[in-house]
Amino acid sequence: MASQSNSLLLTADQTLEFLGGEISSRSLWRWAKEGIFPKPVKLGGRTLWRRKEVEAFINDADGDIKRLNQLKRGKP
């Protein structure tokens, strides 16, 4: 697989790192299930996220993943 810096698809760990470590693995999967975060794709038995969709999510959150996490938990 290509390096993370130019990969079109990201593993769960790479996705979490791309998000800056502001959310947990559990939140990532929950958000994907609830439609808050882009759904992953299955490829060759692996679960991967499209980098462009993750970037769009970050842009929609204005880069403030920690704040988005607080909002999703019902905290002001």
C-alpha atoms as a printed R data frame, in Angstrom:
   type eleno elety resid chain resno       x      y      z
1  ATOM     1    CA   MET     A     1   0.000  0.000  0.000
2  ATOM     2    CA   ALA     A     2   1.204  3.518 -0.726
3  ATOM     3    CA   SER     A     3   2.398  5.771  2.056
4  ATOM     4    CA   GLN     A     4  -0.211  7.597  4.066
5  ATOM     5    CA   SER     A     5   0.739 10.954  2.581
6  ATOM     6    CA   ASN     A     6  -0.494  9.984 -0.897
7  ATOM     7    CA   SER     A     7  -2.838  7.056 -0.262
8  ATOM     8    CA   LEU     A     8  -6.363  7.263 -1.636
9  ATOM     9    CA   LEU     A     9  -7.588  4.789  0.981
10 ATOM    10    CA   LEU     A    10  -6.854  4.825  4.710
11 ATOM    11    CA   THR     A    11  -6.983  2.070  7.317
12 ATOM    12    CA   ALA     A    12  -8.831  2.747 10.574
13 ATOM    13    CA   ASP     A    13  -5.532  3.568 12.304
14 ATOM    14    CA   GLN     A    14  -4.469  5.877  9.484
15 ATOM    15    CA   THR     A    15  -7.885  7.540  9.529
16 ATOM    16    CA   LEU     A    16  -7.630  8.159 13.270
17 ATOM    17    CA   GLU     A    17  -4.137  9.590 12.803
18 ATOM    18    CA   PHE     A    18  -5.381 11.744  9.917
19 ATOM    19    CA   LEU     A    19  -8.064 13.105 12.257
20 ATOM    20    CA   GLY     A    20  -5.320 14.178 14.637
21 ATOM    21    CA   GLY     A    21  -5.970 11.611 17.342
22 ATOM    22    CA   GLU     A    22  -8.921 13.625 18.618
23 ATOM    23    CA   ILE     A    23 -11.417 10.749 18.514
24 ATOM    24    CA   SER     A    24 -11.280  7.151 19.654
25 ATOM    25    CA   SER     A    25 -11.510  4.084 17.462
26 ATOM    26    CA   ARG     A    26 -14.871  3.353 19.067
27 ATOM    27    CA   SER     A    27 -16.171  6.806 18.103
28 ATOM    28    CA   LEU     A    28 -14.942  6.363 14.534
29 ATOM    29    CA   TRP     A    29 -16.887  3.138 14.107
30 ATOM    30    CA   ARG     A    30 -19.957  4.502 15.903
31 ATOM    31    CA   TRP     A    31 -19.960  7.676 13.798
32 ATOM    32    CA   ALA     A    32 -19.663  5.611 10.600
33 ATOM    33    CA   LYS     A    33 -22.561  3.406 11.708
34 ATOM    34    CA   GLU     A    34 -24.698  6.440 12.621
35 ATOM    35    CA   GLY     A    35 -23.877  8.261  9.372
36 ATOM    36    CA   ILE     A    36 -21.979 11.065 11.138
37 ATOM    37    CA   PHE     A    37 -18.706  9.989  9.494
38 ATOM    38    CA   PRO     A    38 -18.233  8.545  5.987
39 ATOM    39    CA   LYS     A    39 -18.881  4.825  5.749
40 ATOM    40    CA   PRO     A    40 -15.830  2.667  5.039
41 ATOM    41    CA   VAL     A    41 -15.426  0.484  1.969
42 ATOM    42    CA   LYS     A    42 -14.435 -3.184  1.931
43 ATOM    43    CA   LEU     A    43 -11.544 -4.074 -0.345
44 ATOM    44    CA   GLY     A    44  -9.873 -7.459 -0.353
45 ATOM    45    CA   GLY     A    45 -11.123 -8.249  3.140
46 ATOM    46    CA   ARG     A    46  -9.888 -4.910  4.500
47 ATOM    47    CA   THR     A    47 -11.986 -2.028  5.776
48 ATOM    48    CA   LEU     A    48 -10.782  1.319  4.448
49 ATOM    49    CA   TRP     A    49 -11.913  4.924  4.281
50 ATOM    50    CA   ARG     A    50 -11.675  7.125  1.204
51 ATOM    51    CA   ARG     A    51  -9.192  9.897  1.953
52 ATOM    52    CA   LYS     A    52 -11.244 12.487  0.028
53 ATOM    53    CA   GLU     A    53 -14.320 11.723  2.157
54 ATOM    54    CA   VAL     A    54 -12.295 12.042  5.365
55 ATOM    55    CA   GLU     A    55 -10.885 15.368  4.143
56 ATOM    56    CA   ALA     A    56 -14.414 16.575  3.333
57 ATOM    57    CA   PHE     A    57 -15.560 15.563  6.826
58 ATOM    58    CA   ILE     A    58 -12.720 17.579  8.359
59 ATOM    59    CA   ASN     A    59 -13.551 20.584  6.191
60 ATOM    60    CA   ASP     A    60 -17.223 20.368  7.177
61 ATOM    61    CA   ALA     A    61 -16.173 20.301 10.842
62 ATOM    62    CA   ASP     A    62 -13.982 23.363 10.204
63 ATOM    63    CA   GLY     A    63 -11.016 21.244 11.301
64 ATOM    64    CA   ASP     A    64 -12.302 21.100 14.878
65 ATOM    65    CA   ILE     A    65 -12.774 17.369 15.424
66 ATOM    66    CA   LYS     A    66 -12.573 17.698 19.203
67 ATOM    67    CA   ARG     A    67 -15.414 20.249 19.183
68 ATOM    68    CA   LEU     A    68 -17.479 18.051 16.875
69 ATOM    69    CA   ASN     A    69 -16.946 15.115 19.232
70 ATOM    70    CA   GLN     A    70 -18.226 17.208 22.154
71 ATOM    71    CA   LEU     A    71 -21.286 18.265 20.165
72 ATOM    72    CA   LYS     A    72 -22.082 14.677 19.202
73 ATOM    73    CA   ARG     A    73 -21.969 13.709 22.890
74 ATOM    74    CA   GLY     A    74 -24.470 16.441 23.733
75 ATOM    75    CA   LYS     A    75 -22.007 18.740 25.471
76 ATOM    76    CA   PRO     A    76 -22.300 22.499 24.824
